[in-house]
Amino acid sequence: MKRWNSLQHKLSWYKEWPVKYMFKFIVPADMDKIARVESLFANHATIYRKESKKGNYVSITAKQNMYDPEQIIEIYKKASLIENIVSL
């Protein structure tokens, strides 16, 4: 898919791996969806949540050491299967 190829190209600019990569997602304030997003990351990942002003959405930021571009793309692919998620 073109989207993943573009991301792969951008990630190839990193010269040294592993890198601490920051993922950011916005999901509806639904505990099941929040849990699904957080389950994409290892136990040692740093995860932050921030609720929107009206409480309808939650921003999830996760920082985790990643070892290659394919690992990052795999997380984005899995996240894209979660309904109503926005990847930033």
Secondary structure, 3 states (H helix, E strand, C coil): CHHHHHHHHHHCCCCCCCEEEEEEEEEECCHHHHHHHHCCCCCCCEEEEEECCCCCEEEEEEEEEECCHHHHHHHHHHHCCCCCCEEC
